[in-house]
Amino acid sequence: MRMKSNYDLYPHIHVETDEKVYAIVGWEAIGKELRKAIDSRAQAKTVLCVDCYHGVWEADVLNSLKAALSPDAVFCAHDAQISKEKALNMLRYNITDDRVFGILSHHRIADFFEPEATETLRAAIEGAQGLVLVFGIGAAYLCQPDILVYADMARWEIQLRFRSGKLANWLNDNYDEDNLRKYKRAFFIDWRVLDRHKQELFGCMDYVLDTNDASRPKMMTGDAFRRGLDTAVTRPFRLKPYFDPGVWGGQWMKETFGLPKGTKNYAWSFDCVPEENSLLLEVGGIVLEIPAIDLVFYHPHELLGEKVHARFGAEFPIRFDLLDTIQGGNLSLQVHPLTEYIQDRFGMHYTQDESYYLLDAGEDTCVYLGCKKGMNKEDLRRALEESQITGQFDAGKFVNAIPAHKHDHFLIPGGTIHCSGKDCMVLEISATPYIFTFKLWDWGRLGLDGRPRPIHVAHGIPNIQTDRDTDWVMKNLVNHVETISEDSHVTEERTGLHEREFIETRRHWFDAPVQHNTQGNLNVLNLIEGREVLVESPTGAFAPFAVHYAETFIVPAAVGAYTITPLDRGGKEKMGTIKAYVRT
């Protein structure tokens, strides 16, 4: 059933170096580099600003910089920020009482600084002499830097630090709070505010500091950072994937990708979610990690294309991730909100329409999809509410259990009740509002933290579309495949998505090179069959790029024409890719 993959766990983008584009490793080398930059100014006073993203171990970084540089004066941004109590009061509407869902914040960095304290601190910075170090989240808001260092932080690393109990949310001391609540506040507030602030600094960063591995800090020049982002949008590339266990997790990814055996299971892999994943830049043999969302912010036009950018702004609208239930359990029974619901309740402008593409499947497995014909929503609501007390729910009474096989494609527009059954390896292709899943029934399980997983029947019931019944689902959502073109070597098929969904998917079966063209539109692809292909430019515009089985890769809109050539079929008659793009 399984094909062993030479899956690359650490894909990186090579950045050409020169006298302004380079990287260094270790606090001693970082200190020498910064001292060199300070001395080259030949000024009596230098303001060295080290601004930070939330999640950086600020005390460790500050102490390391002080030891390396011996500044004459040190000012910390935290001293001018609002109190925990004031922040909670200001953000109460956005935080909400819900364990999972909040309201997107539109606050700016200035809202988190006390005006009087800010002016006092700015005056003190202005009056200081010698080497003046201004440090912390929002430090660049307080001063006019002579040298600006930005300490960025990967979203996945932030989540791991939350789970360790050693990291609280920004302007909070909730170290021991439920991790879902910490993630919620980061997602709806911290990351929104700090992303707006960071974007204002991209063009003037002199250095970017990577402390994701606290024991091995790395720093690259701002020119290296910007050249890396410039390079990414001229060629196909992959993001750094991450893997996480879950109560329903399986064994397919562990075996196929050669993941560490010590983990009980792997439920998720995020390998194309720029909001969450990282981008690895290799600069002079040193690999640095930055949030992939930086690329979306810095080059939205080149990455997304003009029509997609006009519709979504600087947001990456397509998500590919993997859900593994092989030798695991059912996913939670769930529904995603309708567009008007997510707009009204959460401030998002589009919803999480999605689909399940089956990379693999066991025998006698199924996907739960759509309402049983004749099902009554009030009966469903009552049964779901009672299940929270009794721990019992007959899913088969209300939801279609549709047999599932390898390479089936199930389309799931928002408002459709659904979940994958056990023994499915799902490539989830979806829009990316991220966390807006209303769980209805979780088969009586506790989460890995020993707590009941959140259930949102009150949100879910208004969104379930009962007219998407058995007949409608089979006609509209199951293997809706149309052949677009076919010859002896290449077959192109349209596999969806539904007309309510903005994503188009095309599947290619091939044993010879296939010509593609972005047509000015973001492309996201996965190698669904075969061991390895080569992605090439017909004009030599980018270096040949190898892709392995089950890897997801991004082709920026600016790339234009590209060719996918089979290298190793892995014993298969033909190879296969599935490509997603936004309908325009």
C-alpha positions as CSV (number, residue, x, y, z in Angstrom):
1,M,0.0,0.0,0.0
2,R,2.8,2.4,0.8
3,M,5.5,3.8,-1.5
4,K,8.7,4.8,0.4
5,S,9.6,8.4,-0.3
6,N,12.8,10.3,-0.4
7,Y,10.8,13.2,1.1
8,D,13.0,16.2,1.9
9,L,12.3,17.4,5.4
10,Y,14.5,20.5,5.1
11,P,14.0,22.0,1.7
12,H,15.9,25.3,1.3
13,I,16.4,28.1,-1.2
14,H,20.0,28.9,-2.2
15,V,20.8,32.6,-2.0
16,E,23.8,33.9,-4.1
17,T,26.3,35.7,-1.8
18,D,28.5,38.8,-2.3
19,E,30.1,41.4,-0.1
20,K,26.6,42.6,1.2
21,V,24.9,39.2,1.2
22,Y,26.2,36.8,3.8
23,A,25.4,35.1,7.1
24,I,27.2,34.2,10.3
25,V,26.7,31.8,13.2
26,G,27.1,32.1,17.0
27,W,27.0,35.0,19.4
28,E,30.7,35.7,19.2
29,A,30.6,36.1,15.4
30,I,27.3,38.1,15.6
31,G,28.9,40.4,18.2
32,K,31.9,41.0,15.9
33,E,29.7,41.7,12.9
34,L,27.6,44.2,14.8
35,R,30.7,45.9,16.3
36,K,32.2,46.1,12.8
37,A,29.0,47.8,11.6
38,I,29.1,50.2,14.6
39,D,32.7,51.1,14.1
40,S,32.3,51.7,10.3
41,R,30.0,54.6,11.1
42,A,32.8,56.5,12.9
43,Q,30.2,58.4,14.9
44,A,30.2,59.3,18.6
45,K,26.7,57.9,19.0
46,T,25.1,54.8,17.4
47,V,21.6,53.7,18.1
48,L,21.5,49.9,17.6
49,C,17.8,48.8,17.5
50,V,17.0,45.1,18.0
51,D,13.3,44.7,17.3
52,C,11.7,41.3,18.1
53,Y,8.8,39.2,17.1
54,H,6.9,37.6,19.9
55,G,8.3,34.3,20.9
56,V,12.0,35.2,20.9
57,W,13.7,34.4,24.2
58,E,14.2,38.1,24.8
59,A,16.2,37.9,28.1
60,D,18.7,35.4,26.6
61,V,19.1,37.5,23.4
62,L,19.5,40.7,25.3
63,N,22.0,39.3,27.7
64,S,24.0,37.8,24.8
65,L,24.1,41.1,23.0
66,K,25.1,43.0,26.1
67,A,27.9,40.6,26.8
68,A,29.1,40.8,23.2
69,L,28.8,44.6,22.7
70,S,29.0,46.3,26.2
71,P,26.6,49.1,25.2
72,D,26.8,52.4,27.0
73,A,23.0,52.5,27.5
74,V,20.3,50.0,27.2
75,F,16.6,50.7,26.8
76,C,13.8,48.1,26.7
77,A,10.6,48.6,24.8
78,H,8.7,46.8,27.5
79,D,9.2,49.7,29.8
80,A,6.9,51.9,27.7
81,Q,4.2,49.2,26.9
82,I,0.8,49.1,28.4
83,S,0.1,46.8,31.4
84,K,-1.3,43.3,31.2
85,E,-4.6,44.6,32.7
86,K,-4.9,47.4,30.2
87,A,-4.1,45.1,27.3
88,L,-6.8,42.6,28.5
89,N,-9.3,45.3,28.7
90,M,-8.5,46.7,25.3
91,L,-8.5,43.3,23.7
92,R,-11.5,41.7,25.5
93,Y,-13.7,41.9,22.4
94,N,-11.1,40.2,20.2
95,I,-10.1,37.5,22.8
96,T,-13.7,36.4,23.6
97,D,-14.5,33.7,26.1
98,D,-14.4,30.9,23.6
99,R,-11.5,28.4,23.9
100,V,-10.7,28.4,20.1
101,F,-12.3,31.3,18.3
102,G,-11.6,35.1,18.6
103,I,-12.1,38.2,16.5
104,L,-9.3,39.4,14.2
105,S,-7.6,42.4,15.7
106,H,-7.0,45.6,13.7
107,H,-4.8,47.2,16.3
108,R,-1.5,48.8,15.5
109,I,1.8,48.7,17.4
110,A,1.2,52.2,18.8
111,D,-1.9,51.0,20.6
112,F,0.3,48.8,22.9
113,F,2.5,51.7,24.1
114,E,1.6,54.3,26.8
115,P,1.9,57.7,25.2
116,E,3.6,59.5,28.1
117,A,6.0,56.6,28.9
118,T,6.8,56.4,25.2
119,E,7.8,60.1,25.0
120,T,9.8,59.8,28.1
121,L,11.7,56.8,26.8
122,R,12.2,58.4,23.4
123,A,13.7,61.5,25.1
124,A,16.0,59.2,27.1
125,I,17.2,57.5,24.0
126,E,17.8,60.8,22.3
127,G,19.8,62.1,25.2
128,A,22.0,59.0,25.6
129,Q,25.5,58.9,24.2
130,G,27.9,56.2,22.8
131,L,26.5,52.8,21.8
132,V,22.8,52.9,22.6
133,L,20.9,49.6,22.5
134,V,17.1,49.8,22.1
135,F,15.7,46.3,22.5
136,G,12.4,44.3,22.4
137,I,9.0,44.0,20.7
138,G,8.3,47.3,19.0
139,A,11.7,48.8,19.7
140,A,11.8,50.4,16.2
141,Y,8.6,52.3,17.2
142,L,10.6,54.1,19.9
143,C,13.7,55.3,18.0
144,Q,15.4,56.2,14.7
145,P,17.8,53.3,14.4
146,D,21.3,53.8,12.9
147,I,21.5,50.0,12.7
148,L,18.3,47.9,12.7
149,V,18.4,44.2,13.6
150,Y,15.1,42.3,13.4
151,A,14.8,39.1,15.4
152,D,12.2,37.0,13.6
153,M,10.5,33.8,14.9
154,A,8.8,30.9,13.1
155,R,5.2,30.2,14.0
156,W,5.7,26.5,14.6
157,E,8.5,27.2,17.0
158,I,6.3,29.7,18.8
159,Q,3.7,27.0,19.2
160,L,6.2,24.6,20.6
161,R,7.4,27.2,23.1
162,F,3.7,27.7,24.2
163,R,3.4,24.0,24.8
164,S,6.6,24.0,26.9
165,G,4.9,26.3,29.4
166,K,7.9,28.7,29.1
167,L,6.2,31.2,26.8
168,A,3.2,33.3,27.5
169,N,1.3,35.5,25.1
170,W,2.6,39.0,24.4
171,L,1.8,41.3,27.4
172,N,0.5,38.5,29.5
173,D,1.8,36.0,32.1
174,N,-0.5,33.1,31.0
175,Y,2.3,30.5,31.0
176,D,0.1,27.7,32.3
177,E,-3.0,28.6,30.3
178,D,-4.6,26.1,27.9
179,N,-2.4,26.0,24.8
180,L,-5.5,26.4,22.6
181,R,-6.2,29.7,24.3
182,K,-2.6,30.8,23.9
183,Y,-2.6,29.9,20.2
184,K,-6.0,31.7,19.8
185,R,-4.7,35.0,21.2
186,A,-1.5,34.7,19.1
187,F,-3.5,34.0,15.9
188,F,-6.2,36.7,16.4
189,I,-4.1,39.4,18.0
190,D,-0.3,39.1,18.6
191,W,0.5,37.9,15.0
192,R,-1.8,40.5,13.4
193,V,-0.3,43.4,15.2
194,L,3.3,42.3,14.9
195,D,3.0,41.4,11.2
196,R,1.8,44.9,10.5
197,H,4.7,46.4,12.4
198,K,7.2,44.0,10.8
199,Q,6.1,44.8,7.2
200,E,7.0,48.5,7.8
201,L,10.6,47.4,8.6
202,F,11.4,45.1,5.7
203,G,13.1,47.7,3.6
204,C,15.3,49.1,6.3
205,M,16.4,45.9,8.2
206,D,20.2,45.9,8.3
207,Y,20.3,42.4,9.7
208,V,17.8,39.5,10.4
209,L,18.4,37.4,13.5
210,D,17.3,33.7,13.6
211,T,17.1,32.3,17.1
212,N,14.7,29.5,16.4
213,D,17.5,27.2,17.6
214,A,18.4,29.1,20.7
215,S,21.7,27.2,21.1
216,R,22.8,28.2,17.6
217,P,21.8,31.7,16.7
218,K,22.3,32.9,13.1
219,M,22.2,36.2,11.5
220,M,22.1,37.3,7.9
221,T,22.4,40.8,6.4
222,G,19.2,42.5,5.4
223,D,20.4,42.4,1.8
224,A,20.6,38.6,2.2
225,F,17.1,38.4,3.6
226,R,15.7,40.5,0.8
227,R,17.6,38.7,-1.9
228,G,16.3,35.4,-0.6
229,L,12.8,36.6,-0.9
230,D,13.6,38.0,-4.3
231,T,15.0,34.6,-5.4
232,A,12.0,32.7,-4.1
233,V,9.4,34.3,-6.4
234,T,11.5,33.6,-9.5
235,R,11.4,29.8,-9.1
236,P,9.5,26.8,-7.7
237,F,10.1,26.2,-4.0
238,R,8.9,24.3,-1.0
239,L,8.3,25.3,2.6
240,K,9.7,23.6,5.6
241,P,7.1,21.0,6.7
242,Y,6.2,20.2,10.2
243,F,4.5,17.2,11.7
244,D,2.3,16.8,14.8
245,P,0.6,13.9,16.6
246,G,-3.1,13.7,17.3
247,V,-5.7,11.6,18.9
248,W,-6.7,10.1,15.5
249,G,-3.2,10.1,14.0
250,G,-1.8,7.3,11.9
251,Q,1.4,5.6,10.7
252,W,1.6,6.4,7.0
253,M,3.7,9.5,7.2
254,K,6.0,8.0,9.8
255,E,6.8,5.0,7.5
256,T,6.6,6.8,4.1
257,F,8.7,9.8,5.1
258,G,11.0,8.1,7.5
259,L,9.9,10.3,10.5
260,P,11.2,9.6,14.0
261,K,9.8,6.3,15.3
262,G,9.6,7.5,19.0
263,T,6.4,9.5,18.3
264,K,3.3,7.5,18.8
265,N,1.6,8.8,15.6
266,Y,1.6,11.7,13.2
267,A,-1.8,13.2,12.5
268,W,-1.0,16.4,10.6
269,S,1.7,17.6,8.3
270,F,1.6,21.3,7.3
271,D,3.7,21.6,4.2
272,C,2.1,24.5,2.4
273,V,0.5,26.9,4.9
274,P,2.7,30.1,4.7
275,E,0.8,31.5,7.8
276,E,2.3,28.6,9.8
277,N,5.3,27.1,7.8
278,S,8.8,28.4,7.6
279,L,11.0,29.3,4.6
280,L,14.6,28.1,4.8
281,L,17.3,30.3,3.1
282,E,20.8,28.9,2.5
283,V,23.3,31.7,2.6
284,G,26.9,30.8,2.2
285,G,26.3,27.3,3.5
286,I,24.3,28.6,6.5
287,V,20.6,27.7,6.5
288,L,18.4,30.3,8.2
289,E,14.7,30.0,9.1
290,I,12.2,32.7,8.6
291,P,8.4,32.7,8.6
292,A,7.1,32.0,5.1
293,I,4.5,34.7,5.6
294,D,7.3,37.2,5.1
295,L,7.5,36.3,1.5
296,V,3.7,36.8,1.1
297,F,4.0,40.2,2.6
298,Y,7.2,41.3,0.7
299,H,6.3,40.0,-2.8
300,P,2.5,39.5,-3.0
301,H,2.2,40.6,-6.6
302,E,4.9,38.3,-7.9
303,L,3.9,35.4,-5.7
304,L,0.1,35.5,-6.1
305,G,-0.4,37.3,-9.4
306,E,-2.3,40.5,-10.0
307,K,-5.8,39.0,-10.1
308,V,-5.3,36.9,-7.0
309,H,-3.7,39.8,-5.1
310,A,-6.6,42.1,-6.1
311,R,-9.0,39.6,-4.6
312,F,-7.2,38.5,-1.4
313,G,-4.6,41.1,-0.7
314,A,-1.3,39.9,0.9
315,E,-2.8,36.5,1.9
316,F,-1.9,33.1,0.5
317,P,-5.3,31.7,-0.3
318,I,-4.5,28.0,-1.0
319,R,-3.6,25.5,1.7
320,F,-2.2,22.0,1.2
321,D,-1.7,19.8,4.3
322,L,-1.7,16.1,5.1
323,L,-4.1,14.2,7.4
324,D,-3.0,10.7,8.3
325,T,-5.6,8.2,9.8
326,I,-3.9,5.1,8.4
327,Q,-4.0,2.7,11.4
328,G,-5.5,5.6,13.3
329,G,-9.0,6.8,14.0
330,N,-11.8,9.0,12.4
331,L,-11.3,12.7,12.2
332,S,-13.8,14.7,14.2
333,L,-17.2,15.2,12.6
334,Q,-17.2,18.8,11.6
335,V,-18.5,21.6,9.4
336,H,-16.9,24.8,8.1
337,P,-18.8,28.1,8.2
338,L,-20.7,29.7,5.3
339,T,-19.1,32.8,4.0
340,E,-21.7,35.2,5.5
341,Y,-21.3,33.5,8.9
342,I,-17.5,33.8,9.0
343,Q,-17.7,37.4,7.9
344,D,-20.4,38.3,10.5
345,R,-19.0,36.4,13.5
346,F,-15.2,36.5,13.0
347,G,-14.3,39.3,10.7
348,M,-12.8,37.0,8.0
349,H,-13.7,37.8,4.4
350,Y,-13.7,34.2,3.0
351,T,-14.3,30.8,4.5
352,Q,-12.5,27.4,4.6
353,D,-13.9,25.6,1.6
354,E,-11.9,22.4,1.1
355,S,-11.5,19.0,-0.4
356,Y,-10.0,15.6,0.5
357,Y,-7.7,14.0,-2.1
358,L,-6.8,10.5,-1.1
359,L,-3.1,9.7,-1.5
360,D,-3.8,6.3,0.0
361,A,-6.5,4.3,1.6
362,G,-7.0,1.0,3.4
363,E,-9.7,-1.5,2.7
364,D,-13.3,-0.8,3.7
365,T,-12.7,2.8,4.7
366,C,-14.9,5.8,4.0
367,V,-15.3,9.5,4.1
368,Y,-18.3,10.9,5.9
369,L,-19.8,13.6,3.7
370,G,-23.2,15.4,3.5
371,C,-26.5,14.7,5.2
372,K,-28.4,11.5,4.9
373,K,-31.4,11.9,2.6
374,G,-34.5,12.8,4.7
375,M,-32.4,13.7,7.8
376,N,-34.0,16.3,10.1
377,K,-31.7,19.1,11.4
378,E,-33.5,19.4,14.7
379,D,-33.0,15.7,15.3
380,L,-29.3,16.1,14.5
381,R,-29.0,19.1,16.9
382,R,-30.7,17.2,19.7
383,A,-28.6,14.1,19.2
384,L,-25.4,16.2,19.1
385,E,-26.3,18.1,22.3
386,E,-27.2,14.8,24.0
387,S,-23.9,13.3,22.9
388,Q,-22.0,15.8,25.1
389,I,-23.8,14.2,28.1
390,T,-24.1,10.5,27.1
391,G,-20.9,10.2,25.1
392,Q,-22.9,8.4,22.4
393,F,-23.8,9.5,18.8
394,D,-24.9,7.5,15.8
395,A,-23.1,9.3,12.9
396,G,-24.3,6.9,10.4
397,K,-27.9,7.8,11.1
398,F,-27.3,11.4,10.0
399,V,-24.2,11.5,7.7
400,N,-23.4,9.6,4.5
401,A,-20.5,7.1,4.8
402,I,-19.1,7.0,1.3
403,P,-16.5,4.3,0.4
404,A,-13.1,5.8,-0.2
405,H,-10.2,4.6,-2.4
406,K,-6.8,5.8,-3.4
407,H,-6.9,8.9,-5.8
408,D,-10.6,9.7,-5.0
409,H,-11.3,13.4,-4.6
410,F,-14.1,14.5,-2.3
411,L,-15.2,18.2,-2.5
412,I,-16.3,20.0,0.7
413,P,-17.7,23.5,0.3
414,G,-18.4,25.4,3.5
415,G,-21.6,24.3,5.1
416,T,-21.1,20.6,4.3
417,I,-20.9,18.2,7.2
418,H,-17.9,15.9,6.8
419,C,-14.9,14.0,8.2
420,S,-12.4,11.4,7.0
421,G,-12.8,7.9,8.3
422,K,-9.9,5.8,9.7
423,D,-7.3,4.3,7.3
424,C,-7.2,7.3,4.9
425,M,-4.2,9.3,3.9
426,V,-5.7,12.7,3.0
427,L,-4.1,15.5,1.0
428,E,-6.3,18.4,2.1
429,I,-6.6,21.1,-0.5
430,S,-8.4,24.1,0.9
431,A,-8.8,27.8,1.3
432,T,-6.9,29.2,4.2
433,P,-8.8,30.8,7.0
434,Y,-6.9,28.3,9.1
435,I,-8.8,27.4,12.3
436,F,-12.4,27.9,11.6
437,T,-13.6,24.3,12.0
438,F,-16.7,23.7,14.0
439,K,-16.4,20.2,15.6
440,L,-19.7,18.5,16.1
441,W,-18.7,15.0,17.4
442,D,-15.3,13.6,18.4
443,W,-16.2,10.0,18.9
444,G,-16.0,10.3,22.7
445,R,-12.2,11.1,22.8
446,L,-10.0,13.3,24.9
447,G,-7.3,15.4,23.4
448,L,-3.6,14.5,23.9
449,D,-3.6,17.0,26.8
450,G,-6.3,14.8,28.6
451,R,-9.0,17.4,28.2
452,P,-12.1,17.1,26.1
453,R,-11.6,18.6,22.6
454,P,-13.6,21.7,21.9
455,I,-17.1,21.0,20.4
456,H,-19.0,23.8,18.7
457,V,-22.5,22.6,18.1
458,A,-24.0,26.1,18.5
459,H,-21.8,27.4,15.7
460,G,-22.1,24.2,13.6
461,I,-25.8,23.7,13.4
462,P,-26.7,27.0,11.7
463,N,-24.1,26.3,9.0
464,I,-25.0,22.7,8.1
465,Q,-26.8,22.6,4.7
466,T,-29.3,19.8,4.9
467,D,-30.1,20.1,1.2
468,R,-26.6,18.7,0.5
469,D,-28.1,15.2,1.0
470,T,-27.1,11.8,-0.4
471,D,-28.2,12.4,-4.0
472,W,-26.7,15.9,-4.1
473,V,-23.4,14.8,-2.6
474,M,-22.9,11.9,-5.0
475,K,-23.8,14.1,-8.0
476,N,-21.7,17.2,-7.0
477,L,-19.0,16.3,-4.6
478,V,-17.6,12.8,-5.2
479,N,-15.0,12.2,-7.9
480,H,-16.4,15.0,-10.1
481,V,-13.7,14.2,-12.7
482,E,-13.7,15.6,-16.3
483,T,-11.0,14.8,-18.9
484,I,-9.6,18.0,-20.4
485,S,-7.1,16.5,-22.8
486,E,-5.5,13.2,-23.5
487,D,-2.9,11.5,-25.6
488,S,-0.7,8.5,-25.2
489,H,1.7,10.2,-22.8
490,V,-0.3,12.8,-20.8
491,T,-3.8,13.0,-19.5
492,E,-5.2,16.2,-17.9
493,E,-8.3,16.0,-15.7
494,R,-10.3,18.5,-13.9
495,T,-11.1,17.1,-10.5
496,G,-12.9,20.1,-8.9
497,L,-13.5,22.0,-6.8
498,H,-17.2,22.7,-6.5
499,E,-18.6,25.8,-8.2
500,R,-19.1,27.3,-4.7
501,E,-15.3,27.1,-4.1
502,F,-12.8,29.4,-5.7
503,I,-10.0,26.8,-6.1
504,E,-9.6,24.9,-9.4
505,T,-7.8,21.6,-9.3
506,R,-6.2,19.8,-12.3
507,R,-4.7,16.3,-12.2
508,H,-2.1,15.1,-14.7
509,W,-1.1,11.5,-15.4
510,F,2.1,11.3,-17.5
511,D,5.1,9.4,-18.6
512,A,6.7,12.2,-20.6
513,P,7.3,15.9,-19.9
514,V,4.2,18.0,-19.2
515,Q,4.1,21.7,-20.1
516,H,2.5,24.0,-17.5
517,N,2.1,27.8,-17.4
518,T,1.0,29.8,-14.4
519,Q,-0.7,32.3,-16.7
520,G,0.0,34.9,-14.0
521,N,-1.7,32.9,-11.3
522,L,-0.3,31.2,-8.2
523,N,0.1,27.4,-8.7
524,V,0.4,24.8,-5.8
525,L,1.1,21.2,-6.7
526,N,1.8,17.8,-5.1
527,L,3.4,14.7,-6.6
528,I,0.6,12.2,-6.0
529,E,2.2,9.3,-7.8
530,G,5.9,8.4,-8.7
531,R,9.1,8.8,-6.8
532,E,10.6,11.9,-8.4
533,V,10.1,14.6,-11.0
534,L,12.2,17.5,-12.2
535,V,10.6,21.0,-12.5
536,E,12.4,23.0,-15.1
537,S,12.2,26.3,-17.0
538,P,12.0,26.0,-20.8
539,T,14.1,29.2,-21.0
540,G,16.5,28.3,-18.2
541,A,15.1,31.1,-16.0
542,F,15.6,29.0,-12.8
543,A,17.7,26.0,-11.9
544,P,16.1,22.5,-12.2
545,F,14.1,21.7,-9.1
546,A,13.6,18.1,-7.9
547,V,10.3,17.1,-6.3
548,H,9.7,13.8,-4.5
549,Y,6.6,11.7,-3.8
550,A,3.9,13.4,-1.7
551,E,5.9,16.7,-1.6
552,T,3.9,19.9,-2.1
553,F,5.6,22.7,-4.0
554,I,4.7,26.3,-4.9
555,V,5.2,27.9,-8.3
556,P,4.9,31.7,-8.0
557,A,2.7,33.5,-10.5
558,A,5.7,35.3,-11.9
559,V,7.4,32.1,-13.1
560,G,5.1,31.6,-16.1
561,A,6.1,28.6,-18.2
562,Y,7.5,25.5,-16.5
563,T,7.9,21.8,-17.4
564,I,7.5,18.7,-15.1
565,T,9.6,15.8,-16.3
566,P,9.3,12.3,-14.9
567,L,12.6,10.9,-13.4
568,D,11.6,7.9,-11.3
569,R,8.2,6.3,-11.6
570,G,8.7,4.1,-8.6
571,G,7.4,1.1,-10.5
572,K,4.2,2.9,-11.5
573,E,2.9,3.0,-15.1
574,K,2.4,6.7,-15.0
575,M,3.2,9.5,-12.6
576,G,0.7,12.0,-11.3
577,T,0.5,15.5,-10.0
578,I,-2.4,17.6,-8.7
579,K,-2.3,21.3,-9.2
580,A,-4.5,24.0,-7.5
581,Y,-5.0,27.6,-8.5
582,V,-7.5,30.3,-7.9
583,R,-10.2,30.7,-10.5
584,T,-10.1,34.2,-12.0
